[in-house]
């Protein structure tokens, strides 16, 4: 594996999902990500949401996944000696990833303003729950609070007036559940980092990137946001069907083997392909399966639903998927998480891969969806223990072993 970001050096100062996931996205594309941590606690995501067997604290499944392909170097930035080490580390760095609460690194004297003085072309990637500027910038957040600010958690009191409950899903991605803000924020920031690296090759300029995860959630749910905020200006659908897009020709059906498929046969040509494939030309005529001549799409009338359910119970899920492939029909298997390990297409695409961890053994983790022709994704390094590469990395910068031992005893590294 070469990786699209091979040769890019990233210093990551982050803990928990937002910064960690951004770093993982960059590391998975070949960037050399050095995770700079406090020598006392470090990223406590290692201790959250369970521990992988055998039970040894510090090996949570999310740490094993999010901090793969990184190296951990511990430096105490509250000490002047630690800051001196940090500035030497920054000298050959392309991107600095700040996943701390707003202002944390500024207070330590190593934030963007100071970094820019010593390295003007640094790309400083700052990711926070609500953004580094604005009225809420200093408000501490977790994932749920990022979602709440973005409008994804509308609430009301229950009938008794003494308990709050969620009202639907709030903003969403066109009828589908919105992905958490702490997941989509890193995707936007990684995109910004890649774009900034390209601009720097053209202009020599660095950049300060400020991504608020709540903003990113709103942006990723553009379909639902635009429809809801402009509801009074939107005409009814031409066919007079539910705006949610749920109809007999775009929904889920049970198959012969008790599994499920989703069909989306709303375009005339897909519906024609399907009817011809199952030898049901009668469904092309006016009646329950009829598509209006002037309709761009047809979601399917309610009366068609029981007809199709009877048809789809005549074959297995695999048989229907094969029919979709052969006859150009929009038919997809409805998978569960367990199916990620058995579905032939997802296996081929390596949606899930095996990561070997020296303590936890082989662990299933998500793969890299970016496929580069001629290259094959691989996990280069397991998620590091706190400070696992400190001595080796600082030694490569020219520090003597005696100095490293002395700093370790002094709590600097």
C-alpha positions in Angstrom: 0.0 0.0 0.0 1.3 3.4 -0.9 -1.6 5.6 0.1 -2.8 9.0 -1.4 -1.2 10.9 1.5 2.1 9.0 1.7 4.9 11.4 2.7 2.5 13.7 4.6 3.4 14.1 8.3 0.6 14.8 10.8 0.8 15.7 14.5 -2.4 14.8 16.2 -3.4 16.3 19.5 -6.8 14.8 20.2 -8.9 12.6 22.3 -12.3 10.9 21.8 -14.0 10.4 18.5 -13.9 13.7 16.5 -10.1 14.2 16.4 -9.3 10.5 16.5 -11.5 9.7 13.5 -10.1 12.6 11.5 -6.6 11.2 12.2 -7.6 7.7 11.2 -9.0 8.9 7.9 -5.6 10.6 7.2 -3.6 7.7 8.4 -5.6 5.2 6.4 -4.5 7.1 3.3 -0.8 6.7 4.2 -0.1 9.8 6.2 2.4 9.4 9.0 0.2 10.4 12.0 2.0 11.0 15.3 -0.4 11.1 18.2 1.0 13.6 20.7 -0.4 12.7 24.2 0.0 13.7 27.8 2.4 11.2 29.6 -0.1 11.0 32.5 -3.4 10.0 31.0 -3.4 10.4 27.2 -6.4 9.7 25.1 -8.9 8.1 27.5 -10.9 6.7 24.6 -8.7 3.6 25.4 -10.9 3.1 28.5 -14.4 3.8 27.1 -17.2 1.6 25.8 -15.8 -1.8 26.8 -12.5 -3.6 26.6 -11.5 -6.3 24.2 -10.7 -9.7 25.7 -8.4 -10.7 27.3 -9.5 -8.0 29.8 -6.6 -5.5 29.9 -7.5 -1.9 30.4 -6.6 0.4 27.6 -7.8 -1.7 24.7 -11.3 -0.5 23.9 -12.7 -1.5 20.5 -13.1 2.1 19.4 -9.5 2.9 20.3 -8.3 -0.1 18.4 -10.2 1.1 15.3 -9.8 4.9 15.5 -6.1 5.0 16.4 -4.8 2.4 14.0 -1.9 3.3 11.7 -0.7 6.0 14.2 2.3 6.3 16.6 1.9 7.6 20.1 4.5 10.0 21.5 4.0 11.4 25.0 5.1 15.0 25.7 4.2 17.2 28.7 3.3 20.5 27.1 3.0 22.2 30.5 6.8 22.1 30.9 9.2 24.2 28.9 11.3 21.2 28.0 8.2 19.6 26.6 7.4 22.6 24.5 11.0 22.6 23.1 10.5 18.9 22.1 7.1 19.9 20.5 8.6 22.6 18.4 11.3 20.2 17.0 8.5 17.7 16.2 6.6 20.5 14.4 9.5 21.4 12.2 8.9 18.6 9.7 5.1 18.5 10.1 2.6 19.3 7.3 -0.6 19.1 9.2 -1.5 19.7 12.9 -4.7 18.2 14.0 -6.3 19.8 17.0 -9.1 17.7 18.5 -9.2 19.5 21.9 -11.8 21.9 23.3 -11.6 25.4 22.0 -8.6 27.4 23.3 -6.9 24.5 25.0 -3.6 24.6 23.0 -3.7 28.4 23.0 -3.5 28.4 26.7 -0.6 26.0 26.6 1.2 28.4 24.2 1.3 26.0 21.2 -1.9 26.9 19.4 -2.2 28.1 15.8 -1.0 31.7 16.4 2.3 30.4 17.9 2.7 27.6 15.4 2.3 30.0 12.5 5.1 32.1 13.8 7.6 29.2 13.6 6.0 27.4 10.6 4.0 29.8 8.4 2.9 27.0 6.0 1.4 24.8 8.6 -2.1 23.4 7.9 -3.9 23.7 11.2 -7.0 21.4 11.3 -9.2 22.3 14.2 -12.2 20.2 14.9 -14.7 20.9 17.8 -18.3 20.0 18.6 -19.7 23.5 17.7 -16.8 25.3 16.0 -13.9 27.4 17.2 -15.8 30.7 16.8 -19.3 31.9 17.6 -21.5 32.3 20.7 -21.2 28.6 21.6 -17.5 28.1 20.8 -16.5 27.6 24.4 -19.4 25.3 25.2 -18.1 21.8 26.0 -19.8 19.0 24.0 -20.2 15.3 23.5 -21.7 13.7 20.4 -25.3 14.0 21.6 -25.0 17.7 22.3 -23.5 18.3 18.8 -26.6 16.6 17.3 -28.9 18.6 19.6 -27.5 22.0 18.5 -27.8 20.9 14.8 -31.5 20.2 15.1 -31.4 16.4 15.1 -33.0 16.0 18.6 -36.3 17.8 18.7 -38.2 17.2 22.0 -41.5 17.7 23.8 -43.1 16.9 27.1 -45.2 13.8 27.4 -48.9 13.8 28.2 -48.3 14.1 31.9 -46.0 17.1 31.4 -43.2 15.7 33.5 -40.9 13.9 31.0 -39.1 14.9 27.9 -39.1 12.6 24.9 -37.6 12.9 21.4 -39.9 13.9 18.6 -39.0 11.9 15.5 -35.5 12.3 14.1 -35.4 16.1 13.5 -33.3 17.0 10.5 -32.3 13.9 8.5 -30.8 12.8 5.2 -33.9 12.7 3.0 -35.9 10.4 5.2 -33.0 8.4 6.5 -31.5 8.6 10.0 -28.9 11.3 10.3 -25.3 10.0 11.0 -23.9 11.5 14.3 -22.2 14.9 14.1 -19.0 13.4 15.6 -18.8 11.1 12.6 -19.6 13.5 9.7 -17.4 16.3 11.1 -14.2 14.4 10.6 -15.2 13.5 7.1 -15.5 17.2 6.2 -12.2 18.1 8.0 -10.3 15.3 6.2 -11.6 16.7 2.9 -10.5 20.2 4.0 -7.0 18.9 4.8 -6.7 17.3 1.4 -7.8 20.4 -0.3 -5.4 22.6 1.7 -2.5 20.3 0.9 -3.2 20.7 -2.8 -3.5 24.5 -2.4 -0.2 24.7 -0.6 1.5 22.9 -3.5 0.3 25.7 -5.7 0.8 28.7 -3.5 3.0 27.7 -0.6 0.3 28.9 1.8 -0.7 27.2 5.0 -4.3 27.3 6.3 -6.4 27.4 9.5 -9.4 25.0 9.2 -12.2 25.3 11.6 -14.8 22.5 11.4 -17.7 22.4 13.9 -19.4 19.0 13.9 -22.8 20.5 14.4 -22.3 22.5 11.2 -21.2 19.4 9.4 -24.3 17.5 10.5 -26.5 20.2 9.1 -24.5 20.2 5.8 -24.7 16.4 5.5 -28.5 16.4 6.0 -29.0 19.0 3.2 -32.0 17.2 1.7 -34.1 17.2 4.8 -33.0 20.7 5.8 -33.8 22.2 2.5 -37.2 20.5 2.3 -38.2 21.4 5.8 -37.0 25.0 5.8 -38.7 25.7 2.5 -41.8 23.6 3.0 -44.2 26.6 2.2 -42.5 27.2 -1.1 -42.5 23.6 -2.3 -45.3 22.4 -4.5 -46.9 19.0 -4.0 -45.2 16.1 -5.8 -46.4 15.8 -9.5 -47.8 12.4 -8.9 -49.5 13.4 -5.6 -47.6 10.8 -3.6 -46.1 11.0 -0.2 -43.0 13.3 -0.2 -41.1 10.7 1.9 -40.8 8.6 -1.2 -42.3 5.5 0.3 -44.5 3.6 -2.1 -45.1 0.0 -3.3 -42.2 0.4 -5.9 -39.8 1.8 -3.4 -39.9 -0.2 -0.2 -38.9 -3.4 1.6 -40.3 -6.9 1.0 -39.8 -10.3 2.6 -38.3 -13.1 0.4 -38.8 -16.8 0.3 -36.1 -17.5 2.8 -37.4 -15.1 5.4 -34.9 -12.4 4.5 -35.6 -9.0 3.1 -34.9 -6.9 0.0 -35.4 -3.3 -0.9 -36.6 -2.4 -4.3 -36.5 1.1 -6.0 -38.3 0.6 -9.3 -39.8 4.0 -9.6 -38.4 4.9 -13.1 -40.4 3.5 -16.0 -37.5 1.6 -17.5 -36.5 -0.1 -14.3 -40.2 -1.2 -13.8 -40.3 -2.5 -17.3 -37.1 -4.5 -16.9 -38.5 -6.0 -13.7 -41.9 -7.0 -15.2 -40.2 -8.5 -18.2 -37.8 -10.5 -16.0 -40.6 -12.1 -14.0 -42.9 -12.5 -17.0 -45.6 -10.2 -15.7 -46.4 -8.0 -18.6 -49.9 -7.5 -17.2 -48.3 -5.2 -14.6 -47.3 -2.8 -17.4 -50.9 -2.2 -18.3 -53.2 0.2 -16.6 -54.1 -1.1 -13.2 -52.2 -1.6 -10.0 -48.8 -1.5 -11.7 -49.5 1.2 -14.3 -47.0 4.1 -14.8 -48.6 7.3 -16.0 -47.3 8.3 -19.4 -46.5 11.8 -18.1 -44.8 10.8 -14.9 -41.0 11.1 -14.4 -41.2 8.6 -11.6 -44.0 6.5 -10.1 -43.7 5.4 -6.4 -46.4 2.8 -6.9 -50.0 2.8 -5.5 -50.9 1.0 -2.3 -52.9 -1.6 -4.1 -49.7 -2.9 -5.7 -48.0 -3.7 -2.4 -49.7 -7.0 -1.6 -49.2 -8.1 -5.2 -45.5 -7.5 -5.0 -45.2 -9.1 -1.6 -46.7 -12.3 -3.0 -44.2 -12.1 -5.9 -41.2 -11.5 -3.8 -42.0 -14.5 -1.5 -41.6 -16.8 -4.5 -37.7 -16.5 -4.6 -34.9 -16.2 -2.1 -33.0 -13.0 -1.4 -30.0 -14.2 -3.3 -32.1 -15.1 -6.3 -33.7 -11.6 -6.4 -30.4 -9.9 -6.2 -29.1 -12.1 -9.0 -32.2 -11.1 -11.1 -31.4 -7.4 -10.4 -27.9 -7.8 -11.6 -28.9 -9.7 -14.8 -31.9 -7.5 -15.8 -30.9 -4.0 -14.6 -33.3 -3.6 -11.7 -32.8 -1.7 -8.5 -32.9 -4.5 -6.0 -30.7 -4.7 -2.9 -30.4 -7.1 0.0 -31.3 -5.7 3.4 -28.2 -6.6 5.5 -27.7 -6.8 9.2 -24.3 -6.1 10.8 -23.6 -9.8 10.9 -24.0 -10.0 7.1 -21.0 -7.7 6.7 -18.9 -10.8 7.2 -20.7 -13.0 4.7 -22.2 -10.8 2.0 -20.1 -11.6 -1.2 -20.1 -8.1 -2.4 -19.0 -6.5 0.9 -16.4 -9.2 1.3 -15.0 -8.3 -2.1 -15.0 -4.6 -1.3 -13.4 -5.3 2.1 -16.0 -3.3 4.0 -14.7 -5.0 7.1 -11.1 -6.1 7.6 -9.2 -7.9 10.3 -6.7 -6.0 12.4 -4.1 -7.9 14.4 -3.5 -6.4 17.9 -0.6 -7.8 19.9 -2.8 -8.1 23.1 -6.3 -8.4 21.8 -5.5 -10.7 18.8 -7.5 -10.4 15.6 -10.2 -7.8 15.7 -12.8 -6.9 13.0 -12.7 -3.2 12.1 -14.2 -1.2 9.2 -12.1 -1.0 6.0 -11.2 2.0 3.9 -14.0 2.7 1.3 -11.5 4.7 -0.9 -10.3 2.2 -3.5 -7.2 3.2 -5.5 -6.5 1.3 -8.6 -3.3 -0.8 -8.3 -3.2 -0.4 -4.5 -4.6 -2.6 -1.7 -5.5 -1.2 1.7 -3.8 -2.6 4.7 -3.4 -1.7 8.4 0.2 -0.8 8.8 0.3 -0.6 12.6 -2.0 -1.5 15.5 -3.5 1.3 17.7 -0.6 2.2 20.0 -0.4 2.0 23.7 0.2 5.3 25.5 3.6 6.6 24.5 4.5 3.3 22.7 6.7 5.0 20.1 8.1 7.9 22.2 11.7 6.8 22.5 12.0 5.5 19.0 10.5 8.7 17.4 12.3 11.2 19.5 15.5 9.2 18.9 14.9 9.7 15.2 14.9 13.4 15.8 18.4 13.3 17.2 17.7 13.2 21.0 20.2 11.1 23.0 19.0 8.1 25.0 20.3 9.6 28.2 18.2 12.7 27.7 15.1 10.6 27.0 15.6 8.6 30.2 16.1 11.8 32.2 12.9 13.4 30.8 11.0 10.2 31.5 12.0 10.3 35.1 11.0 14.0 35.3 7.6 13.4 33.8 8.3 15.4 30.6 7.8 12.4 28.3 
